[in-house]
Amino acid sequence: MTGAAHPTLIVGGGIGGLTTALALAARGRPVHVLEKAAAFGEIGAGLQLAPNAMHVLDRLGLLPEIAKHAVYPSRLVWMDALAGEPITAVDLGAAFRARYGQPYIVMHRSDLLAVLLAACQAEKLIALEADRAVVAVEDLGERARARGADGTAYDTELLIAADGLWSSVRGAIVDDQPIGSAYVAYRGTLPIERMSSHAGLDNVVMWVGPDMHFVQYPVRRGELYNQVAVFRSPRYRPGHSDGRDDWGTVEEFDAHYAQTCDYVQGCARLMARDKRWPMYDRAPIAAWVRNRIVLMGDAAHPMLQYAAQGACQAIEDALCLADRIAATPADLPRALASYQAARAPRTARVQRTARDIGDFFHLAGAAASARNATMRRRAETDYAPLDWLYGHKA
Ligand SMILES: Cc1cc2nc3c(=O)[nH]c(=O)nc-3n(C[C@H](O)[C@H](O)[C@H](O)COP(=O)(O)OP(=O)(O)OC[C@H]3O[C@@H](n4cnc5c(N)ncnc54)[C@H](O)[C@@H]3O)c2cc1C
């Protein structure tokens, strides 16, 4: 069974896939999105969006809708999770906005997905198909073909893999696997009334400690409070634990957080324990393209979440890809090569930085004390080290 030929097929309707659909449609290109879940939606909790992503969302005209759901935090605060004391902060106020031209926001993932989905549904050039898992792709030279589980084949001029960390399409370009980090996250939201304040409920607060960190911030106009508890599992064994659920357990969570200050322990106790997210990334790759198949988002550059940039980078990819295609619409190979050249080095740097940030968060003993002493000397408006990341305009 062969479906109609599509100018552009996007495999995966997450944040990356839907943003790409909007960016392409805004430049007049029809798009068909295939999503394996029964409905378009997001699980998980909060999302931080830095100015580099906000520029793209602004270019796509989405900021008025996003503003209805977002929170604009005052500061990013680093706290010592054992001592309960401040380490440093980044002021997100007027000087930050003036420097980067956009604010730093936090919001519920499902709210962002709902904004993207509504915009896609309002766009005639975008067709959305849920409950459509792609089980195979074929490189046909000047075309590509995706095959659904029921055998339906979708032929296309351009197949964009936006199918995330566990991308099956990526196998058409590179033979690699996600790399387990031994860290696991528990996350969820609570009504904000249930929280007591320590470092400011309107801030993004990052508690750091030995082999752990704990992130807190408000979402959904400040009605909900998002918490992410991350720790290293002592039971994780590289190559043996992947795909198993006998590591990063609730017992390990409680045992690891027993060393933290009373406030962190109290907040962590409020969290649901029914689902855990093992943390994986992959090594950066330089080649994202094979003829008419191209990678984007986590399918191209999955990273540990420690820089809070995975979705931001997917959003940057989306606009870059659409702009390059619009620049040479009759020459897709050139457009794809130009997209890859623009995006691969930058996202590789973010992937590596995310790992480094994790190592820095998770220090213990004398190394942690030295880190804290160094960080305490920086000014809250010392933005220069952030310029390469937040100052990027796609
Ligand atoms: C704990 C945690 C916190 C994070 N916090 C942040 C943050 O604050 N800021 C930030 O920028 N990033 C953050 N990230 C990273 C961010 O979540 C990801 O980078 C982002 O979701 C990637 O978007 P994507 O669309 O590329 O992939 P995904 O969100 O994984 O979407 C992929 C989509 O493809 C679909 N799919 C998969 N396979 C198929 C198939 N075969 N056929 C059809 N459809 C398929 C999936 O169902 C899904 O809808 C965080 C990640 C974690 C784990």
The ligand as an SDF file (V2000), in Angstrom:
LIG
                    3D

 53 58  0  0  0  0  0  0  0  0999 V2000
   14.1570   15.5920   32.8490 C   0  0  0  0  0  0  0  0  0  0  0  0
   14.3080   16.3990   31.5900 C   0  0  0  0  0  0  0  0  0  0  0  0
   14.2380   17.7810   31.6500 C   0  0  0  0  0  0  0  0  0  0  0  0
   14.4300   18.5360   30.4960 C   0  0  0  0  0  0  0  0  0  0  0  0
   14.3620   19.9000   30.5980 N   0  0  0  0  0  0  0  0  0  0  0  0
   14.5520   20.6590   29.4920 C   0  0  0  0  0  0  0  0  0  0  0  0
   14.4730   22.0840   29.5690 C   0  0  0  0  0  0  0  0  0  0  0  0
   14.2240   22.6400   30.6430 O   0  0  0  0  0  0  0  0  0  0  0  0
   14.6960   22.8090   28.4420 N   0  0  0  0  0  0  0  0  0  0  0  0
   14.9780   22.2160   27.2440 C   0  0  0  0  0  0  0  0  0  0  0  0
   15.1720   22.9270   26.2490 O   0  0  0  0  0  0  0  0  0  0  0  0
   15.0300   20.8660   27.1320 N   0  0  0  0  0  0  0  0  0  0  0  0
   14.8230   20.0750   28.2170 C   0  0  0  0  0  0  0  0  0  0  0  0
   14.8640   18.7110   28.1160 N   0  0  0  0  0  0  0  0  0  0  0  0
   15.1350   18.1030   26.7930 C   0  0  0  0  0  0  0  0  0  0  0  0
   13.8810   18.0560   25.9310 C   0  0  0  0  0  0  0  0  0  0  0  0
   12.8550   17.3840   26.6180 O   0  0  0  0  0  0  0  0  0  0  0  0
   14.1630   17.3280   24.6210 C   0  0  0  0  0  0  0  0  0  0  0  0
   15.3820   17.7660   24.0890 O   0  0  0  0  0  0  0  0  0  0  0  0
   13.0410   17.6130   23.6120 C   0  0  0  0  0  0  0  0  0  0  0  0
   11.8440   17.0480   24.0680 O   0  0  0  0  0  0  0  0  0  0  0  0
   13.4000   17.0500   22.2480 C   0  0  0  0  0  0  0  0  0  0  0  0
   12.3280   17.2610   21.3700 O   0  0  0  0  0  0  0  0  0  0  0  0
   12.1770   16.3490   20.0700 P   0  0  0  0  0  0  0  0  0  0  0  0
   10.9100   16.8020   19.4260 O   0  0  0  0  0  0  0  0  0  0  0  0
   13.4150   16.3380   19.2950 O   0  0  0  0  0  0  0  0  0  0  0  0
   12.0090   14.8710   20.6330 O   0  0  0  0  0  0  0  0  0  0  0  0
   10.8530   14.2540   21.5290 P   0  0  0  0  0  0  0  0  0  0  0  0
   10.3270   15.2590   22.4860 O   0  0  0  0  0  0  0  0  0  0  0  0
   11.3850   12.9770   22.0940 O   0  0  0  0  0  0  0  0  0  0  0  0
    9.7000   13.9250   20.4970 O   0  0  0  0  0  0  0  0  0  0  0  0
    9.8030   12.8490   19.6010 C   0  0  0  0  0  0  0  0  0  0  0  0
    8.4190   12.5070   19.0900 C   0  0  0  0  0  0  0  0  0  0  0  0
    8.5300   11.5030   18.0890 O   0  0  0  0  0  0  0  0  0  0  0  0
    7.5750   10.4830   18.3300 C   0  0  0  0  0  0  0  0  0  0  0  0
    8.1070    9.2540   17.7490 N   0  0  0  0  0  0  0  0  0  0  0  0
    9.1490    8.5170   18.2070 C   0  0  0  0  0  0  0  0  0  0  0  0
    9.3590    7.4570   17.3870 N   0  0  0  0  0  0  0  0  0  0  0  0
    8.4450    7.5420   16.3940 C   0  0  0  0  0  0  0  0  0  0  0  0
    8.1510    6.7430   15.2410 C   0  0  0  0  0  0  0  0  0  0  0  0
    8.8650    5.6370   14.9760 N   0  0  0  0  0  0  0  0  0  0  0  0
    7.1370    7.1100   14.4430 N   0  0  0  0  0  0  0  0  0  0  0  0
    6.4060    8.2370   14.7080 C   0  0  0  0  0  0  0  0  0  0  0  0
    6.6340    9.0230   15.7780 N   0  0  0  0  0  0  0  0  0  0  0  0
    7.6490    8.6920   16.6130 C   0  0  0  0  0  0  0  0  0  0  0  0
    7.4510   10.4500   19.8480 C   0  0  0  0  0  0  0  0  0  0  0  0
    6.2330    9.8560   20.2590 O   0  0  0  0  0  0  0  0  0  0  0  0
    7.5220   11.9400   20.1950 C   0  0  0  0  0  0  0  0  0  0  0  0
    6.2590   12.5630   20.1240 O   0  0  0  0  0  0  0  0  0  0  0  0
   14.6680   17.9170   29.2500 C   0  0  0  0  0  0  0  0  0  0  0  0
   14.7150   16.5260   29.1810 C   0  0  0  0  0  0  0  0  0  0  0  0
   14.5310   15.7720   30.3230 C   0  0  0  0  0  0  0  0  0  0  0  0
   14.5820   14.2850   30.2100 C   0  0  0  0  0  0  0  0  0  0  0  0
  1  2  1  0
  2  3  1  0
  2 52  2  0
  3  4  2  0
  4  5  1  0
  4 50  1  0
  5  6  2  0
  6  7  1  0
  6 13  1  0
  7  8  2  0
  7  9  1  0
  9 10  1  0
 10 11  2  0
 10 12  1  0
 12 13  2  0
 13 14  1  0
 14 15  1  0
 14 50  1  0
 15 16  1  0
 16 17  1  0
 16 18  1  0
 18 19  1  0
 18 20  1  0
 20 21  1  0
 20 22  1  0
 22 23  1  0
 23 24  1  0
 24 25  2  0
 24 26  1  0
 24 27  1  0
 27 28  1  0
 28 29  2  0
 28 30  1  0
 28 31  1  0
 31 32  1  0
 32 33  1  0
 33 34  1  0
 33 48  1  0
 34 35  1  0
 35 36  1  0
 35 46  1  0
 36 37  1  0
 36 45  1  0
 37 38  2  0
 38 39  1  0
 39 40  1  0
 39 45  2  0
 40 41  1  0
 40 42  2  0
 42 43  1  0
 43 44  2  0
 44 45  1  0
 46 47  1  0
 46 48  1  0
 48 49  1  0
 50 51  2  0
 51 52  1  0
 52 53  1  0
M  END
$$$$
